[in-house]
């Protein structure tokens, strides 16, 4: 399979008629969206449009919020993750997440990376952990910078390094999908560029869904872009098509910066 | 003359006001500190003599008669000067070392409280001829103030020169062990449940309100509760560190719960999110990531609760821990007393010699308190996680 944007893609995640409620407030209205394997899908839209809520539906992070309800299906590799026989913790092992603020555990870089794999039984203390740490940090492009201070606290790194540590930590549990919720909005432009390049490398192995407020970022890295507005999915197209010929008027206004 | 656009005609007034405000704050800290220093100084000055105790060098005759009437062991002239309590130990001494029998030895023995107080120039009821006798002995170097090891190595006595604080220290330690063994795990677990697991509904709010109420209940009521439940209902031995510790645990629980909850709440939510995002379970996250971050706060709160429990007297009086305890308790179920109760007992004694013992007891309490607080600061610094 070729990995550039023009090949017909294989669907990795499909949301089908997905409704989401915070109490009585309906935050997502009948979302149907397919996200393709080994591609980056960007979710754009103004604040409060439901894009982050949608992202968090993809690994059942919203289950942690009291008084919420989901209707519809999210199918990952043929299985609806909201089926009663699905364990949400197991879903999150396969669908990793990177957050807006870098949030390394207040432990050493090494422990940050190996804690979850050890708990999941994917690595044993000792040399297999060392290998895992090196490979994850290599994949996140952080190895050269931190290889001499693996046992220093992860919170002592710079913001951009911390975010790459968080990406390395997400990769260390070998997920299929990585969800990123505005991963660069707390970072400076140089760190942002490093992480964008990293995402482009990572899509060879992973399916990435990213929420972003930055439309240039969506243009630069996303293969597909979906535009959310007031809890609805207005339009989803390959990125180039969406930015050049938006079908929807609101989308056109939004990408031209007339509102949002 | 150039005009100054930044001139404020009210400037002098404003500065005066600021100075006055600053002085008021400085004055209040000065008043607070002077009260504290006065208290410490006065207490230390009163307590210091208790560290020394008068001894006389006399001939002691170990004989059959002395085992029956212990005052026979001392020459008639010296009898009013030697402590009765010390003489009472003669039969035991002979029992422990039979070779002493029918010997006469010149040795330093404990003097009565009156001699002791006379030597310290405190108020005393020494008769004039006895005073002359003591003066004469002092000339010969046969009466002197020695370091008071007895105070730290013996239990209570009704005879002031014989009274020590060890049994109260041991009683306090045993009681606090029970308190911490119960209150710390229960309190931290409750806080973890309320903060990390419970949903916010009427039940948890009800529990929360009641925990806060519990913290403000007068401590003597806990004593009544301990008396009626632990002693009368469960039939546990009264005056024991077990019951005292359980009662104080009830009192300390709300303090630990409230401080542990605050510590857990201050752990950033992003840590929990990070854990969930990695497919970790709630138990993993709470145990390995949230609790370690919250631990300094939890420990600080617990030690403050412990210090408060250690200074508590009223509930322990109710459950009988004000008992007269001459020997340090050896187990959790033996009758015991605690430091503040011991101080309370001594403060009510008619003999003048108990005044300095009372002050010394207070100094011991303060010392233990300061040690606990220092431990709190040390633990907080040690486990503090740098961000």
Interface residues (C-beta under 8 A of the other chain):
Chain A: X59 X61 X64 X66 X89 X90 X91 X92 X93 X94 X96 X97 X98 X99 X101 X103 X104 X105 X106 X115 X116 X119 X120 X153 X155 X156 X166 X169 X170 X173
Chain B: X199 X200 X268 X270 X271 X273 X274 X275 X276 X277 X278 X279 X280 X281 X284 X288 X289 X292 X293 X385 X386 X387
